[in-house]
């Protein structure tokens, strides 16, 4: 596994880098097929934030956690705990299938129009709706863009305020 530790407004000392590698390395006992882990450490005033993104081999799953405290080492410990819970959740959901009744038909509402302040690019892999829901929940996002393996189109799955899910399918 490749572990990358980078800093924003902080120099990543050898001791801090070693601590990051040690903590992230322990995650392999829960999930052995981790390809790469990127830890971004940042300091803003008295806030020490650690964001860790883990890329898993073979299935395109991405795990992400972010924690903030007044101590960089404590932030790293907290984010590792969060990732351990995500890995357990991931393993549990792999063993249990999501039934189609857990998904609801998309309902569209008018959106407020704002300006684009960030553009993000990412690789997409073919997956089914259930896998997209799993990936979205693992990332703790409200929506997830994916390439639907069944329809062979880009779709968006999103979490609704009522706790159910919506699926946006393009119509050309």
C-alpha positions, 0 to 999 in steps of 0.5 A: 500500500502506498501512503502519501502524507501532505501538509497545508500550512504545516510541514509534515515532520518525519515523526508526524509522517511516521505516525500517519503511516503507522496508523493508516497501515493498521487499517490493512488488518480490516481491509487488505486490498488497499491500493493507496491512502492519501492523508492531508494535514492542515492547520488553520488558526487552532484547528488541526484537520486531518483528511484521509482518502483510501482507494481500494483495489479491484472494486473502485471503492473510495473511503474518506474521513475528515476530523478536526481537533486542537491536536494533529495526533488526536485528529489523526486518531479520530479519523482512523476510528471513523475509517474503521467504522466505515470499513465495518459498514462497507463489509456488512453491506457487501454481505447484505444486498439492498433490495429495489424497494429500498430505492425510490423513483426520482422526484425532481424539484426546482434548484436555486441557481448559483455560480460554479465555484469548484470543478472536480474531475474523477474516474468513473467505473461501471457499477449498479445502483446498489453499489453506487448507494454504498459508495455514496454512503461510505463517502458520506456525501448527499449524492454520487455520480456513477456510470450505470452498468445496466443502462450504460449511462451516467446516473446520479444517486442522491439522498432525499430529506425523507431518508430514501434515495433518488436516481437521476437518469439522463434522457437524450 
